[in-house]
Amino acid sequence: MTFGEKLKKARKKAGLSQEQMAEKITVSRSAVAKWENNNGMPDINNLKALSQLLEISIDYLLDDEGHLDFTVLKEPIDFHSFKSTDKCRDQYDAVVLAKFPNATSIIPLIRKKVLSKTEHILEWTIMPSFGAFDIVDQVNNFGGYFLVESDEKQYIVSVTKEFIISSEIVKKITKKKFVIGKNKYRKVRYNLI
């Protein structure tokens, strides 16, 4: 499914016309039509606005390999009410253990952004020893990432200090390293469950 098809499906599921969606994110209706027809892409601010308005993840919209299902659940949490235990390295682990108490497997992940061609060029020509894009990405997306298996389904779960976001995976992940959307993931060497 293309970006435009996913956007159109999400808009219709939310019960919005192109005009209504355009008005809510302060763009023109023609911009929405262009995106839905795959004749252009929204900038990062509009992607964030679309994600929040339609309650879907940016990863889902940008994932062109079809790994993520439409089902994305974003729930607010009281992060400070979770405490580390013997099983948990930190509060992020505690959150995912509390959310998925019947999981058959919870594997912590290391996430890295997939850089665009322009970012790669800048990274290697202007600032080869700094990894500036990685540093900025890690600061902006600080939290915990997990691969959860529960009820014969798999989820990519991200935990921030405000939310837990669960995205169902369509194609089962078996490899140690994998890419979904604009993110590269690597399984760590231990499981929580």
Short mmCIF file of the C-alpha atoms (twelve columns), coordinates in Angstrom:
data_MODEL
# 
_entry.id   MODEL 
# 
loop_
_atom_site.group_PDB 
_atom_site.id 
_atom_site.type_symbol 
_atom_site.label_atom_id 
_atom_site.label_alt_id 
_atom_site.label_comp_id 
_atom_site.label_asym_id 
_atom_site.label_seq_id 
_atom_site.Cartn_x 
_atom_site.Cartn_y 
_atom_site.Cartn_z 
_atom_site.pdbx_PDB_model_num 
ATOM 1   C CA . MET A 1   0.000   0.000   0.000  1 
ATOM 2   C CA . THR A 2   1.403   3.413   -0.951 1 
ATOM 3   C CA . PHE A 3   1.669   6.448   1.300  1 
ATOM 4   C CA . GLY A 4   -1.273  8.067   -0.513 1 
ATOM 5   C CA . GLU A 5   -3.471  4.992   -0.170 1 
ATOM 6   C CA . LYS A 6   -2.711  4.740   3.548  1 
ATOM 7   C CA . LEU A 7   -3.425  8.430   4.057  1 
ATOM 8   C CA . LYS A 8   -6.735  8.235   2.194  1 
ATOM 9   C CA . LYS A 9   -7.780  5.113   4.124  1 
ATOM 10  C CA . ALA A 10  -6.917  6.748   7.468  1 
ATOM 11  C CA . ARG A 11  -8.746  9.967   6.508  1 
ATOM 12  C CA . LYS A 12  -11.881 8.044   5.558  1 
ATOM 13  C CA . LYS A 13  -11.687 5.948   8.733  1 
ATOM 14  C CA . ALA A 14  -11.595 9.211   10.710 1 
ATOM 15  C CA . GLY A 15  -14.717 10.360  8.821  1 
ATOM 16  C CA . LEU A 16  -13.057 13.406  7.289  1 
ATOM 17  C CA . SER A 17  -13.320 14.858  3.794  1 
ATOM 18  C CA . GLN A 18  -10.188 16.201  2.114  1 
ATOM 19  C CA . GLU A 19  -11.409 19.723  2.872  1 
ATOM 20  C CA . GLN A 20  -11.998 18.982  6.557  1 
ATOM 21  C CA . MET A 21  -8.607  17.354  6.990  1 
ATOM 22  C CA . ALA A 22  -6.885  20.191  5.140  1 
ATOM 23  C CA . GLU A 23  -8.582  22.730  7.390  1 
ATOM 24  C CA . LYS A 24  -7.602  20.881  10.574 1 
ATOM 25  C CA . ILE A 25  -3.906  20.782  9.673  1 
ATOM 26  C CA . THR A 26  -3.960  24.206  7.958  1 
ATOM 27  C CA . VAL A 27  -3.039  23.215  4.410  1 
ATOM 28  C CA . SER A 28  -4.931  23.483  1.133  1 
ATOM 29  C CA . ARG A 29  -7.308  20.779  -0.068 1 
ATOM 30  C CA . SER A 30  -5.164  20.466  -3.190 1 
ATOM 31  C CA . ALA A 31  -2.159  19.583  -0.985 1 
ATOM 32  C CA . VAL A 32  -4.150  16.721  0.583  1 
ATOM 33  C CA . ALA A 33  -5.281  15.555  -2.891 1 
ATOM 34  C CA . LYS A 34  -1.663  15.678  -4.095 1 
ATOM 35  C CA . TRP A 35  -0.492  13.539  -1.143 1 
ATOM 36  C CA . GLU A 36  -3.311  11.014  -1.587 1 
ATOM 37  C CA . ASN A 37  -2.477  10.693  -5.304 1 
ATOM 38  C CA . ASN A 38  1.231   10.111  -4.498 1 
ATOM 39  C CA . ASN A 39  2.232   13.292  -6.327 1 
ATOM 40  C CA . GLY A 40  4.029   14.725  -3.316 1 
ATOM 41  C CA . MET A 41  4.851   14.187  0.348  1 
ATOM 42  C CA . PRO A 42  4.017   16.342  3.355  1 
ATOM 43  C CA . ASP A 43  6.889   17.934  5.251  1 
ATOM 44  C CA . ILE A 44  7.771   16.635  8.717  1 
ATOM 45  C CA . ASN A 45  5.499   19.112  10.525 1 
ATOM 46  C CA . ASN A 46  2.529   18.081  8.391  1 
ATOM 47  C CA . LEU A 47  3.406   14.393  8.911  1 
ATOM 48  C CA . LYS A 48  3.311   14.959  12.670 1 
ATOM 49  C CA . ALA A 49  -0.012  16.810  12.378 1 
ATOM 50  C CA . LEU A 50  -1.485  14.005  10.234 1 
ATOM 51  C CA . SER A 51  -0.260  11.388  12.689 1 
ATOM 52  C CA . GLN A 52  -1.895  13.140  15.623 1 
ATOM 53  C CA . LEU A 53  -5.116  14.004  13.796 1 
ATOM 54  C CA . LEU A 54  -5.644  10.520  12.338 1 
ATOM 55  C CA . GLU A 55  -4.199  8.691   15.385 1 
ATOM 56  C CA . ILE A 56  -1.745  6.668   13.301 1 
ATOM 57  C CA . SER A 57  2.016   6.461   13.485 1 
ATOM 58  C CA . ILE A 58  4.356   8.193   11.061 1 
ATOM 59  C CA . ASP A 59  6.098   4.818   10.700 1 
ATOM 60  C CA . TYR A 60  2.851   3.305   9.426  1 
ATOM 61  C CA . LEU A 61  2.451   6.066   6.817  1 
ATOM 62  C CA . LEU A 62  6.046   5.802   5.607  1 
ATOM 63  C CA . ASP A 63  6.454   2.009   5.789  1 
ATOM 64  C CA . ASP A 64  6.508   0.966   2.138  1 
ATOM 65  C CA . GLU A 65  7.282   -2.709  2.780  1 
ATOM 66  C CA . GLY A 66  3.959   -3.391  4.444  1 
ATOM 67  C CA . HIS A 67  5.291   -4.540  7.826  1 
ATOM 68  C CA . LEU A 68  2.915   -2.516  9.972  1 
ATOM 69  C CA . ASP A 69  -0.809  -3.044  10.204 1 
ATOM 70  C CA . PHE A 70  -3.236  -0.136  10.341 1 
ATOM 71  C CA . THR A 71  -3.828  -0.895  14.028 1 
ATOM 72  C CA . VAL A 72  -1.815  1.611   16.051 1 
ATOM 73  C CA . LEU A 73  -2.757  2.207   19.653 1 
ATOM 74  C CA . LYS A 74  -1.408  5.305   21.401 1 
ATOM 75  C CA . GLU A 75  -2.202  5.475   25.103 1 
ATOM 76  C CA . PRO A 76  -1.213  8.129   27.637 1 
ATOM 77  C CA . ILE A 77  0.675   6.827   30.682 1 
ATOM 78  C CA . ASP A 78  1.764   8.111   34.090 1 
ATOM 79  C CA . PHE A 79  5.408   7.205   33.527 1 
ATOM 80  C CA . HIS A 80  6.530   8.008   37.067 1 
ATOM 81  C CA . SER A 81  4.085   5.518   38.583 1 
ATOM 82  C CA . PHE A 82  6.088   2.622   37.058 1 
ATOM 83  C CA . LYS A 83  9.014   1.288   39.050 1 
ATOM 84  C CA . SER A 84  11.933  -0.921  38.050 1 
ATOM 85  C CA . THR A 85  11.808  -4.476  39.410 1 
ATOM 86  C CA . ASP A 86  14.089  -7.491  39.199 1 
ATOM 87  C CA . LYS A 87  12.922  -8.143  35.618 1 
ATOM 88  C CA . CYS A 88  13.245  -4.514  34.500 1 
ATOM 89  C CA . ARG A 89  16.324  -2.496  33.628 1 
ATOM 90  C CA . ASP A 90  14.338  0.715   33.873 1 
ATOM 91  C CA . GLN A 91  10.876  2.285   33.906 1 
ATOM 92  C CA . TYR A 92  10.441  1.791   30.135 1 
ATOM 93  C CA . ASP A 93  10.698  -1.975  30.683 1 
ATOM 94  C CA . ALA A 94  8.212   -1.729  33.563 1 
ATOM 95  C CA . VAL A 95  5.684   0.078   31.342 1 
ATOM 96  C CA . VAL A 96  5.788   -2.547  28.582 1 
ATOM 97  C CA . LEU A 97  5.628   -5.420  31.101 1 
ATOM 98  C CA . ALA A 98  2.544   -3.847  32.696 1 
ATOM 99  C CA . LYS A 99  0.892   -3.267  29.305 1 
ATOM 100 C CA . PHE A 100 1.563   -6.826  28.064 1 
ATOM 101 C CA . PRO A 101 1.391   -9.053  31.185 1 
ATOM 102 C CA . ASN A 102 0.440   -12.137 29.117 1 
ATOM 103 C CA . ALA A 103 3.060   -11.677 26.396 1 
ATOM 104 C CA . THR A 104 4.977   -14.755 25.323 1 
ATOM 105 C CA . SER A 105 8.027   -12.647 24.392 1 
ATOM 106 C CA . ILE A 106 9.221   -9.090  25.012 1 
ATOM 107 C CA . ILE A 107 12.535  -8.200  23.388 1 
ATOM 108 C CA . PRO A 108 14.074  -4.744  23.888 1 
ATOM 109 C CA . LEU A 109 15.212  -3.087  20.664 1 
ATOM 110 C CA . ILE A 110 17.787  -0.514  19.672 1 
ATOM 111 C CA . ARG A 111 16.291  1.907   17.132 1 
ATOM 112 C CA . LYS A 112 18.144  4.050   14.646 1 
ATOM 113 C CA . LYS A 113 16.746  6.369   12.002 1 
ATOM 114 C CA . VAL A 114 17.258  5.431   8.351  1 
ATOM 115 C CA . LEU A 115 18.984  8.486   6.890  1 
ATOM 116 C CA . SER A 116 17.890  9.990   3.579  1 
ATOM 117 C CA . LYS A 117 20.434  10.304  0.753  1 
ATOM 118 C CA . THR A 118 20.866  13.992  1.539  1 
ATOM 119 C CA . GLU A 119 21.450  13.276  5.230  1 
ATOM 120 C CA . HIS A 120 24.011  10.583  4.334  1 
ATOM 121 C CA . ILE A 121 25.895  12.998  2.085  1 
ATOM 122 C CA . LEU A 122 25.887  15.718  4.750  1 
ATOM 123 C CA . GLU A 123 26.862  13.208  7.422  1 
ATOM 124 C CA . TRP A 124 29.912  11.977  5.515  1 
ATOM 125 C CA . THR A 125 31.096  15.211  3.888  1 
ATOM 126 C CA . ILE A 126 30.471  17.949  6.438  1 
ATOM 127 C CA . MET A 127 30.444  16.163  9.782  1 
ATOM 128 C CA . PRO A 128 31.922  12.662  9.366  1 
ATOM 129 C CA . SER A 129 33.037  12.135  12.933 1 
ATOM 130 C CA . PHE A 130 30.076  13.558  14.811 1 
ATOM 131 C CA . GLY A 131 27.005  11.520  13.768 1 
ATOM 132 C CA . ALA A 132 24.924  14.678  14.233 1 
ATOM 133 C CA . PHE A 133 21.744  13.277  12.652 1 
ATOM 134 C CA . ASP A 134 21.892  10.240  14.930 1 
ATOM 135 C CA . ILE A 135 22.381  12.438  17.990 1 
ATOM 136 C CA . VAL A 136 19.479  14.734  17.060 1 
ATOM 137 C CA . ASP A 137 17.256  11.726  16.331 1 
ATOM 138 C CA . GLN A 138 18.099  10.077  19.657 1 
ATOM 139 C CA . VAL A 139 17.397  13.287  21.590 1 
ATOM 140 C CA . ASN A 140 14.059  13.839  19.784 1 
ATOM 141 C CA . ASN A 141 12.948  10.210  20.107 1 
ATOM 142 C CA . PHE A 142 14.223  9.222   23.540 1 
ATOM 143 C CA . GLY A 143 12.398  6.236   24.986 1 
ATOM 144 C CA . GLY A 144 12.227  2.477   24.934 1 
ATOM 145 C CA . TYR A 145 11.507  0.250   21.936 1 
ATOM 146 C CA . PHE A 146 10.339  -3.352  22.089 1 
ATOM 147 C CA . LEU A 147 9.280   -6.284  19.930 1 
ATOM 148 C CA . VAL A 148 6.342   -7.903  21.735 1 
ATOM 149 C CA . GLU A 149 4.683   -11.203 20.921 1 
ATOM 150 C CA . SER A 150 1.263   -11.751 22.464 1 
ATOM 151 C CA . ASP A 151 -1.725  -13.859 21.362 1 
ATOM 152 C CA . GLU A 152 0.218   -15.034 18.288 1 
ATOM 153 C CA . LYS A 153 0.604   -11.407 17.114 1 
ATOM 154 C CA . GLN A 154 3.706   -9.226  17.087 1 
ATOM 155 C CA . TYR A 155 3.883   -5.539  17.947 1 
ATOM 156 C CA . ILE A 156 6.493   -2.832  17.739 1 
ATOM 157 C CA . VAL A 157 6.036   -0.919  20.978 1 
ATOM 158 C CA . SER A 158 7.576   2.442   21.788 1 
ATOM 159 C CA . VAL A 159 7.428   3.952   25.251 1 
ATOM 160 C CA . THR A 160 8.010   7.628   25.997 1 
ATOM 161 C CA . LYS A 161 7.467   9.485   29.253 1 
ATOM 162 C CA . GLU A 162 3.976   10.450  28.008 1 
ATOM 163 C CA . PHE A 163 2.735   7.543   25.844 1 
ATOM 164 C CA . ILE A 164 2.953   3.862   25.002 1 
ATOM 165 C CA . ILE A 165 2.439   3.296   21.273 1 
ATOM 166 C CA . SER A 166 1.760   -0.218  19.976 1 
ATOM 167 C CA . SER A 167 1.788   -1.017  16.234 1 
ATOM 168 C CA . GLU A 168 0.728   -4.466  15.101 1 
ATOM 169 C CA . ILE A 169 3.115   -6.114  12.641 1 
ATOM 170 C CA . VAL A 170 1.729   -7.885  9.583  1 
ATOM 171 C CA . LYS A 171 4.854   -9.848  8.583  1 
ATOM 172 C CA . LYS A 172 6.434   -11.818 11.424 1 
ATOM 173 C CA . ILE A 173 9.876   -10.540 12.438 1 
ATOM 174 C CA . THR A 174 12.419  -13.325 12.911 1 
ATOM 175 C CA . LYS A 175 15.709  -11.602 12.089 1 
ATOM 176 C CA . LYS A 176 17.956  -9.922  14.625 1 
ATOM 177 C CA . LYS A 177 18.074  -6.723  12.519 1 
ATOM 178 C CA . PHE A 178 15.153  -5.336  10.526 1 
ATOM 179 C CA . VAL A 179 13.802  -2.131  8.994  1 
ATOM 180 C CA . ILE A 180 10.262  -0.804  9.364  1 
ATOM 181 C CA . GLY A 181 9.419   2.488   7.738  1 
ATOM 182 C CA . LYS A 182 12.187  4.983   8.397  1 
ATOM 183 C CA . ASN A 183 13.607  3.075   11.367 1 
ATOM 184 C CA . LYS A 184 16.240  0.344   11.696 1 
ATOM 185 C CA . TYR A 185 15.840  -1.949  14.681 1 
ATOM 186 C CA . ARG A 186 18.233  -4.391  16.300 1 
ATOM 187 C CA . LYS A 187 17.263  -6.897  18.977 1 
ATOM 188 C CA . VAL A 188 19.325  -6.738  22.161 1 
ATOM 189 C CA . ARG A 189 20.840  -9.904  23.647 1 
ATOM 190 C CA . TYR A 190 18.256  -10.517 26.346 1 
ATOM 191 C CA . ASN A 191 14.479  -10.843 26.633 1 
ATOM 192 C CA . LEU A 192 12.268  -9.403  29.360 1 
ATOM 193 C CA . ILE A 193 10.030  -12.447 28.910 1 
# 
